[in-house]
């Protein structure tokens, strides 16, 4: 239990941020899964461009580190290029 008014407010704001972070992370993971689930290179590249935007936004919001986003983008790009045309 918080003992101060400011501590009580932090409990509320932390919970809001936690729920927001869960939603953003879920959206990011879905975008990455869409690239991995693609069967053709064209579909994978289309999903990859959407995933890159979402990864960048997730990193900008501080949910994941910039380096993590960069590493995932790199791996997804390699994966998309290896698919048959």
The first five atom37 places (N, CA, C, CB, O) and aatype in JSON, in Angstrom:
{
  "aatype": [20, 20, 20, 20, 20, 20, 20, 20, 20, 20, 20, 20, 20, 20, 20, 20, 20, 20, 20, 20, 20, 20, 20, 20, 20, 20, 20, 20, 20, 20, 20, 20, 20, 20, 20, 20, 20, 20, 20, 20, 20, 20, 20, 20, 20, 20, 20, 20, 20, 20, 20, 20, 20, 20, 20, 20, 20, 20, 20, 20, 20, 20, 20, 20, 20, 20, 20, 20, 20, 20, 20, 20, 20, 20, 20, 20, 20, 20, 20, 20, 20, 20, 20, 20, 20],
  "atom_mask": [
    [1, 1, 1, 1, 1],
    [1, 1, 1, 1, 1],
    [1, 1, 1, 1, 1],
    [1, 1, 1, 1, 1],
    [1, 1, 1, 1, 1],
    [1, 1, 1, 1, 1],
    [1, 1, 1, 1, 1],
    [1, 1, 1, 1, 1],
    [1, 1, 1, 1, 1],
    [1, 1, 1, 1, 1],
    [1, 1, 1, 1, 1],
    [1, 1, 1, 1, 1],
    [1, 1, 1, 1, 1],
    [1, 1, 1, 1, 1],
    [1, 1, 1, 1, 1],
    [1, 1, 1, 1, 1],
    [1, 1, 1, 1, 1],
    [1, 1, 1, 1, 1],
    [1, 1, 1, 1, 1],
    [1, 1, 1, 1, 1],
    [1, 1, 1, 1, 1],
    [1, 1, 1, 1, 1],
    [1, 1, 1, 1, 1],
    [1, 1, 1, 1, 1],
    [1, 1, 1, 1, 1],
    [1, 1, 1, 1, 1],
    [1, 1, 1, 1, 1],
    [1, 1, 1, 1, 1],
    [1, 1, 1, 1, 1],
    [1, 1, 1, 1, 1],
    [1, 1, 1, 1, 1],
    [1, 1, 1, 1, 1],
    [1, 1, 1, 1, 1],
    [1, 1, 1, 1, 1],
    [1, 1, 1, 1, 1],
    [1, 1, 1, 1, 1],
    [1, 1, 1, 1, 1],
    [1, 1, 1, 1, 1],
    [1, 1, 1, 1, 1],
    [1, 1, 1, 1, 1],
    [1, 1, 1, 1, 1],
    [1, 1, 1, 1, 1],
    [1, 1, 1, 1, 1],
    [1, 1, 1, 1, 1],
    [1, 1, 1, 1, 1],
    [1, 1, 1, 1, 1],
    [1, 1, 1, 1, 1],
    [1, 1, 1, 1, 1],
    [1, 1, 1, 1, 1],
    [1, 1, 1, 1, 1],
    [1, 1, 1, 1, 1],
    [1, 1, 1, 1, 1],
    [1, 1, 1, 1, 1],
    [1, 1, 1, 1, 1],
    [1, 1, 1, 1, 1],
    [1, 1, 1, 1, 1],
    [1, 1, 1, 1, 1],
    [1, 1, 1, 1, 1],
    [1, 1, 1, 1, 1],
    [1, 1, 1, 1, 1],
    [1, 1, 1, 1, 1],
    [1, 1, 1, 1, 1],
    [1, 1, 1, 1, 1],
    [1, 1, 1, 1, 1],
    [1, 1, 1, 1, 1],
    [1, 1, 1, 1, 1],
    [1, 1, 1, 1, 1],
    [1, 1, 1, 1, 1],
    [1, 1, 1, 1, 1],
    [1, 1, 1, 1, 1],
    [1, 1, 1, 1, 1],
    [1, 1, 1, 1, 1],
    [1, 1, 1, 1, 1],
    [1, 1, 1, 1, 1],
    [1, 1, 1, 1, 1],
    [1, 1, 1, 1, 1],
    [1, 1, 1, 1, 1],
    [1, 1, 1, 1, 1],
    [1, 1, 1, 1, 1],
    [1, 1, 1, 1, 1],
    [1, 1, 1, 1, 1],
    [1, 1, 1, 1, 1],
    [1, 1, 1, 1, 1],
    [1, 1, 1, 1, 1],
    [1, 1, 1, 1, 1]
  ],
  "atom_positions": [
    [[0.84, -1.19, 0.0], [0.0, 0.0, 0.0], [0.87, 1.25, 0.0], [-0.95, 0.0, 1.21], [1.82, 1.35, 0.78]],
    [[0.55, 2.18, -0.87], [1.31, 3.43, -0.87], [0.96, 4.28, 0.36], [1.02, 4.23, -2.17], [-0.18, 4.32, 0.81]],
    [[1.97, 4.96, 0.89], [1.78, 5.78, 2.09], [1.64, 7.27, 1.77], [2.94, 5.57, 3.04], [1.29, 8.07, 2.64]],
    [[1.91, 7.63, 0.51], [1.83, 9.04, 0.12], [0.95, 9.18, -1.12], [3.24, 9.63, -0.14], [0.76, 8.23, -1.87]],
    [[0.44, 10.37, -1.31], [-0.42, 10.65, -2.45], [0.34, 10.43, -3.76], [-0.96, 12.09, -2.38], [-0.2, 9.86, -4.71]],
    [[1.6, 10.89, -3.81], [2.39, 10.73, -5.03], [2.68, 9.25, -5.31], [3.71, 11.51, -4.92], [2.72, 8.84, -6.46]],
    [[2.87, 8.47, -4.26], [3.11, 7.04, -4.43], [1.85, 6.35, -4.95], [3.55, 6.39, -3.11], [1.94, 5.42, -5.76]],
    [[0.7, 6.8, -4.5], [-0.56, 6.24, -4.98], [-0.74, 6.54, -6.46], [-1.75, 6.8, -4.18], [-1.21, 5.7, -7.23]],
    [[-0.36, 7.73, -6.86], [-0.46, 8.11, -8.28], [0.49, 7.26, -9.12], [-0.16, 9.61, -8.47], [0.14, 6.85, -10.22]],
    [[1.69, 7.0, -8.6], [2.67, 6.18, -9.33], [2.13, 4.77, -9.56], [4.0, 6.12, -8.57], [2.37, 4.17, -10.61]],
    [[1.4, 4.25, -8.58], [0.81, 2.91, -8.74], [-0.13, 2.91, -9.94], [0.06, 2.49, -7.45], [-0.12, 1.98, -10.75]],
    [[-0.95, 3.95, -10.04], [-1.92, 4.05, -11.14], [-1.21, 4.23, -12.47], [-2.89, 5.21, -10.89], [-1.52, 3.54, -13.44]],
    [[-0.25, 5.15, -12.53], [0.43, 5.43, -13.8], [1.3, 4.25, -14.25], [1.29, 6.69, -13.69], [1.42, 3.98, -15.44]],
    [[1.9, 3.56, -13.28], [2.71, 2.38, -13.62], [1.85, 1.28, -14.23], [3.43, 1.85, -12.38], [2.27, 0.6, -15.16]],
    [[0.64, 1.12, -13.71], [-0.26, 0.1, -14.25], [-0.7, 0.46, -15.67], [-1.49, -0.06, -13.35], [-0.78, -0.41, -16.53]],
    [[-0.99, 1.75, -15.91], [-1.36, 2.19, -17.25], [-0.22, 1.94, -18.23], [-1.73, 3.68, -17.25], [-0.44, 1.45, -19.34]],
    [[1.0, 2.28, -17.82], [2.17, 2.08, -18.68], [2.4, 0.6, -18.93], [3.43, 2.7, -18.05], [2.75, 0.2, -20.05]],
    [[2.2, -0.22, -17.92], [2.39, -1.67, -18.08], [1.43, -2.24, -19.11], [2.2, -2.38, -16.72], [1.82, -3.03, -19.96]],
    [[0.17, -1.84, -19.03], [-0.83, -2.31, -19.99], [-0.53, -1.81, -21.4], [-2.22, -1.87, -19.56], [-0.7, -2.55, -22.37]],
    [[-0.08, -0.55, -21.52], [0.29, 0.0, -22.81], [1.47, -0.76, -23.41], [0.61, 1.5, -22.69], [1.49, -1.06, -24.6]],
    [[2.46, -1.05, -22.56], [3.64, -1.79, -23.03], [3.28, -3.19, -23.49], [4.69, -1.85, -21.93], [3.84, -3.69, -24.47]],
    [[2.35, -3.84, -22.79], [1.91, -5.17, -23.19], [1.27, -5.11, -24.57], [0.93, -5.75, -22.15], [1.53, -5.97, -25.41]],
    [[0.43, -4.11, -24.8], [-0.25, -3.98, -26.09], [0.74, -3.72, -27.22], [-1.28, -2.85, -26.04], [0.64, -4.32, -28.29]],
    [[1.7, -2.84, -26.97], [2.7, -2.51, -27.99], [3.56, -3.73, -28.3], [3.58, -1.33, -27.54], [3.85, -4.01, -29.46]],
    [[3.98, -4.44, -27.26], [4.83, -5.63, -27.44], [4.07, -6.71, -28.2], [5.31, -6.16, -26.08], [4.65, -7.41, -29.03]],
    [[2.78, -6.86, -27.91], [1.95, -7.86, -28.6], [1.84, -7.53, -30.08], [0.55, -7.93, -27.97], [1.95, -8.41, -30.93]],
    [[1.63, -6.25, -30.39], [1.54, -5.82, -31.79], [2.86, -6.08, -32.51], [1.18, -4.32, -31.87], [2.86, -6.51, -33.67]],
    [[3.97, -5.83, -31.83], [5.3, -6.06, -32.41], [5.5, -7.54, -32.71], [6.4, -5.55, -31.46], [5.96, -7.91, -33.8]],
    [[5.17, -8.39, -31.75], [5.36, -9.83, -31.93], [4.49, -10.37, -33.05], [5.06, -10.58, -30.63], [4.92, -11.25, -33.8]],
    [[3.28, -9.85, -33.18], [2.39, -10.28, -34.27], [2.97, -9.9, -35.62], [1.0, -9.65, -34.1], [2.88, -10.67, -36.57]],
    [[3.56, -8.72, -35.71], [4.17, -8.28, -36.96], [5.36, -9.16, -37.33], [4.6, -6.81, -36.87], [5.55, -9.5, -38.5]],
    [[6.17, -9.52, -36.35], [7.32, -10.39, -36.6], [6.84, -11.77, -37.03], [8.22, -10.49, -35.34], [7.4, -12.37, -37.94]],
    [[5.8, -12.28, -36.36], [5.25, -13.6, -36.73], [4.7, -13.58, -38.15], [4.15, -14.01, -35.75], [4.8, -14.58, -38.86]],
    [[4.12, -12.46, -38.58], [3.57, -12.37, -39.94], [4.67, -12.53, -40.98], [2.84, -11.02, -40.13], [4.45, -13.14, -42.02]],
    [[5.84, -11.98, -40.71], [6.96, -12.14, -41.64], [7.38, -13.6, -41.68], [8.16, -11.22, -41.24], [7.6, -14.17, -42.75]],
    [[7.5, -14.2, -40.51], [7.93, -15.61, -40.44], [6.91, -16.56, -41.06], [8.18, -16.0, -38.98], [7.28, -17.63, -41.54]],
    [[5.65, -16.18, -41.05], [4.59, -17.05, -41.58], [4.43, -16.92, -43.09], [3.29, -16.74, -40.9], [3.75, -17.74, -43.7]],
    [[5.02, -15.9, -43.68], [4.88, -15.68, -45.12], [5.51, -16.83, -45.9], [5.52, -14.35, -45.54], [6.53, -17.39, -45.49]],
    [[4.88, -17.19, -47.02], [5.37, -18.32, -47.81], [6.11, -17.88, -49.07], [4.23, -19.21, -48.19], [6.9, -18.65, -49.61]],
    [[5.87, -16.66, -49.54], [6.58, -16.16, -50.72], [7.4, -14.93, -50.34], [5.58, -15.82, -51.87], [7.14, -14.28, -49.33]],
    [[8.37, -14.64, -51.16], [9.24, -13.5, -50.89], [8.45, -12.18, -50.93], [10.41, -13.46, -51.9], [8.68, -11.29, -50.11]],
    [[7.54, -12.06, -51.88], [6.76, -10.82, -52.0], [5.92, -10.57, -50.74], [5.85, -10.88, -53.25], [5.86, -9.46, -50.23]],
    [[5.28, -11.63, -50.27], [4.46, -11.49, -49.06], [5.33, -11.19, -47.85], [3.63, -12.77, -48.82], [4.97, -10.39, -46.98]],
    [[6.49, -11.84, -47.79], [7.4, -11.63, -46.67], [7.93, -10.2, -46.67], [8.56, -12.62, -46.72], [8.04, -9.59, -45.6]],
    [[8.26, -9.66, -47.82], [8.79, -8.3, -47.9], [7.73, -7.27, -47.52], [9.33, -8.01, -49.31], [8.03, -6.26, -46.88]],
    [[6.49, -7.52, -47.92], [5.4, -6.62, -47.55], [5.22, -6.62, -46.03], [4.08, -7.01, -48.26], [5.07, -5.57, -45.41]],
    [[5.22, -7.82, -45.44], [5.08, -7.93, -43.99], [6.31, -7.37, -43.29], [4.86, -9.4, -43.58], [6.2, -6.82, -42.19]],
    [[7.47, -7.52, -43.92], [8.72, -7.01, -43.34], [8.69, -5.48, -43.21], [9.93, -7.44, -44.21], [9.09, -4.94, -42.19]],
    [[8.21, -4.8, -44.24], [8.15, -3.33, -44.2], [7.22, -2.86, -43.08], [7.68, -2.77, -45.56], [7.49, -1.86, -42.41]],
    [[6.13, -3.57, -42.88], [5.21, -3.22, -41.79], [5.88, -3.5, -40.44], [3.88, -4.01, -41.91], [5.75, -2.72, -39.5]],
    [[6.59, -4.62, -40.35], [7.25, -5.0, -39.1], [8.35, -4.01, -38.73], [7.83, -6.4, -39.22], [8.54, -3.71, -37.55]],
    [[9.07, -3.51, -39.73], [10.15, -2.54, -39.47], [9.57, -1.28, -38.83], [10.9, -2.19, -40.78], [10.13, -0.75, -37.87]],
    [[8.47, -0.8, -39.37], [7.84, 0.4, -38.82], [7.4, 0.17, -37.38], [6.64, 0.83, -39.69], [7.57, 1.03, -36.52]],
    [[6.83, -1.0, -37.12], [6.35, -1.31, -35.77], [7.52, -1.48, -34.82], [5.49, -2.57, -35.78], [7.46, -1.02, -33.68]],
    [[8.59, -2.13, -35.27], [9.78, -2.3, -34.42], [10.4, -0.95, -34.07], [10.83, -3.19, -35.13], [10.79, -0.71, -32.93]],
    [[10.48, -0.06, -35.06], [11.04, 1.27, -34.8], [10.18, 2.05, -33.8], [11.15, 2.06, -36.11], [10.71, 2.72, -32.91]],
    [[8.87, 1.95, -33.95], [7.97, 2.64, -33.03], [8.07, 2.08, -31.62], [6.54, 2.54, -33.53], [8.04, 2.82, -30.64]],
    [[8.19, 0.75, -31.53], [8.32, 0.1, -30.22], [9.6, 0.54, -29.53], [8.29, -1.43, -30.38], [9.6, 0.79, -28.32]],
    [[10.68, 0.64, -30.3], [11.96, 1.09, -29.73], [11.88, 2.56, -29.33], [13.1, 0.87, -30.74], [12.44, 2.95, -28.3]],
    [[11.21, 3.36, -30.12], [11.09, 4.79, -29.82], [10.3, 5.01, -28.53], [10.41, 5.53, -30.98], [10.56, 5.96, -27.79]],
    [[9.34, 4.13, -28.26], [8.55, 4.24, -27.04], [9.27, 3.7, -25.82], [7.23, 3.52, -27.21], [8.81, 3.86, -24.69]],
    [[10.41, 3.05, -26.05], [11.2, 2.54, -24.94], [10.76, 1.17, -24.44], [11.15, 3.5, -23.81], [11.19, 0.74, -23.37]],
    [[9.91, 0.5, -25.2], [9.46, -0.82, -24.79], [10.57, -1.85, -25.01], [8.18, -1.22, -25.57], [10.76, -2.76, -24.2]],
    [[11.3, -1.7, -26.12], [12.48, -2.52, -26.38], [13.64, -1.6, -26.67], [12.24, -3.51, -27.57], [13.45, -0.42, -26.96]],
    [[14.86, -2.14, -26.58], [16.04, -1.32, -26.87], [16.21, -1.15, -28.37], [17.29, -1.96, -26.26], [15.75, -1.96, -29.16]],
    [[16.89, -0.07, -28.74], [17.15, 0.23, -30.14], [17.95, -0.9, -30.79], [17.9, 1.56, -30.27], [17.71, -1.26, -31.95]],
    [[18.91, -1.46, -30.06], [19.74, -2.53, -30.58], [18.93, -3.8, -30.81], [20.9, -2.82, -29.62], [19.18, -4.53, -31.77]],
    [[17.96, -4.06, -29.95], [17.1, -5.22, -30.11], [16.27, -5.1, -31.38], [16.19, -5.39, -28.89], [16.12, -6.07, -32.13]],
    [[15.73, -3.93, -31.61], [14.94, -3.69, -32.82], [15.82, -3.87, -34.06], [14.32, -2.28, -32.8], [15.39, -4.48, -35.04]],
    [[17.02, -3.34, -34.0], [17.94, -3.45, -35.13], [18.28, -4.91, -35.42], [19.22, -2.66, -34.84], [18.3, -5.32, -36.58]],
    [[18.54, -5.67, -34.39], [18.88, -7.09, -34.56], [17.71, -7.86, -35.17], [19.29, -7.71, -33.2], [17.9, -8.69, -36.06]],
    [[16.51, -7.59, -34.69], [15.33, -8.29, -35.23], [15.08, -7.92, -36.68], [14.1, -7.96, -34.39], [14.73, -8.78, -37.49]],
    [[15.24, -6.63, -37.01], [15.06, -6.2, -38.4], [16.06, -6.89, -39.32], [15.2, -4.67, -38.51], [15.7, -7.32, -40.42]],
    [[17.29, -6.99, -38.86], [18.33, -7.63, -39.66], [18.01, -9.1, -39.91], [19.69, -7.5, -38.96], [18.13, -9.58, -41.04]],
    [[17.6, -9.79, -38.88], [17.28, -11.22, -39.02], [16.06, -11.44, -39.9], [17.05, -11.84, -37.65], [16.02, -12.39, -40.68]],
    [[15.06, -10.56, -39.78], [13.87, -10.69, -40.61], [14.19, -10.42, -42.08], [12.77, -9.73, -40.13], [13.65, -11.07, -42.97]],
    [[15.08, -9.47, -42.32], [15.47, -9.15, -43.7], [16.17, -10.36, -44.34], [16.4, -7.91, -43.74], [15.89, -10.71, -45.49]],
    [[17.06, -10.99, -43.61], [17.74, -12.19, -44.12], [16.73, -13.3, -44.39], [18.81, -12.69, -43.12], [16.81, -13.99, -45.41]],
    [[15.79, -13.47, -43.49], [14.78, -14.51, -43.65], [13.93, -14.25, -44.9], [13.89, -14.58, -42.4], [13.67, -15.16, -45.68]],
    [[13.51, -13.01, -45.07], [12.64, -12.68, -46.22], [13.37, -12.88, -47.54], [12.14, -11.22, -46.12], [12.76, -13.3, -48.53]],
    [[14.66, -12.59, -47.58], [15.42, -12.73, -48.82], [15.64, -14.19, -49.2], [16.75, -12.03, -48.7], [15.83, -14.5, -50.38]],
    [[15.64, -15.09, -48.22], [15.9, -16.5, -48.5], [14.68, -17.26, -49.02], [16.41, -17.18, -47.25], [14.8, -18.38, -49.5]],
    [[13.51, -16.65, -48.91], [12.29, -17.32, -49.38], [12.27, -17.39, -50.9], [11.03, -16.59, -48.86], [12.86, -16.53, -51.56]],
    [[11.6, -18.4, -51.45], [11.51, -18.48, -52.92], [10.63, -17.37, -53.47], [10.97, -19.86, -53.35], [9.64, -16.97, -52.86]],
    [[11.0, -16.89, -54.62], [10.24, -15.82, -55.28], [8.9, -16.34, -55.7], [11.01, -15.26, -56.49], [8.1, -15.59, -56.27]]
  ]
}
